[in-house]
Amino acid sequence: TEYLAAAAIRTLGEDGCSYATWGPAPLADLGAVSGLGSLSEKLGRAIFRASGRAFDLESRNRYRRKFPVARVERSYLLFDPPSIGLREALQVLRAFHATPF
C-alpha cells in the first residue's frame, strides 16, 4: 500500500498538484474538550479510544510518523445542547461513514 500511495502522490505532483489529502482523519489524541460536563467528556474520550481500536487508527499514526504531513487542520465537533449521549455518538459515526447503518 505504501507503493500505491507513493505512486499516487508522484502522479499528482507530475500533474502540478502542490497539495493533497486523504480526507479528514483523527490524530492520535482527542485534544481539548470544552463546554461539556465531565461525564460527557469522559464518554467522548471513551468513544474516541474505542473507535481508534475498532478502526485501527494506530496504523494511520504510524504512517504519519513515517511520512510527516505538511499541514494539519483542526476539526471541531459542536453539540447543541452541549452533551454527548449514545445518539450523538452514533450520528458522528454515521457522518464519517464509520458504521454499516
N, C-alpha and C positions, 0 to 999 in steps of 0.2 A: 504493500500500500504506500510505502514511502516513495517508491519509484513512480507510481501513478501520480502522487501529489507533486513530486518534483517535475514530472513531465508536464502536468497541467500548468504549474506556475511558470515554467520555462516558455511554454507556448503563449501564455498570456503576456509575458514580458516581450516576446518577439513580436507580438501584435500591438505593442505600445502601451499596454496596461501598466500603470505605475503603482496600483494598489489593488489587492484582492482580499476577500474574506470568505470564510466558510459559513458565515452567518453568526447570529448571536449564540454565545455559549458561556456557561458559567465558569468562573475562575475556581481555584481550589478552595477558597473560603467564601462564606456568605458575605462578610463585611459588616458594615454598620447597619443596625436596625434602629429606627427612631419612630416615635409616636405610637408604639404598640405596648400593651401591657406585658408583664413578664411572662405570663402563660402563653400568650400569642407568639412572643419572640421565641420561647423555648420550642413551641410546636413548629414554627417556621424553620428553626435550625435543625430540628429532628427530621423534618421532611427533606431539607436540603441534603443532610448526610445520607438519608435512606435513598434519595434519588441518585446521589453520587455512586453509591454501591450498586444500585439496580441498573444504572446505565453505564457503568464502568468509566466514570469521568476521570479516574486516575490515569487511564491511557492517554486521554487528551492532555492532562497536565504533564505527563512525560514528554509528549510531542512538543508542547510549548517550551519545556526546559531545553530540549534538543534544538529546536528552531524558534528562537525568541521572536515574538511578534513585534512589528514596528510601532504599533499603536494599539492602545486599549481604550475602549469607550465604555464608560459606566452605563449600567442599565438600572432602572428603578421599577419597582412594583408598588403601586399605590392602591390602598384599600380604603373604601369609604362605606361604612364606618371602619375605623382602624382596628380591625380584629381579623384573625385568621382561624378559620374552622375547617372542617373536612370539605365542605362545599367549595370554599375558596381555593383550597389546595388542589382539588380536582379540576377546577376551572383553569388554574395556572398550568397544570399538566396538559390539559386539552389545548390551551393556547399555543403550547410548544410542540404539539403533536406527539406527546410522550405517553399516550395511553391508547389502547385499542378501541376505546369507545368514544 
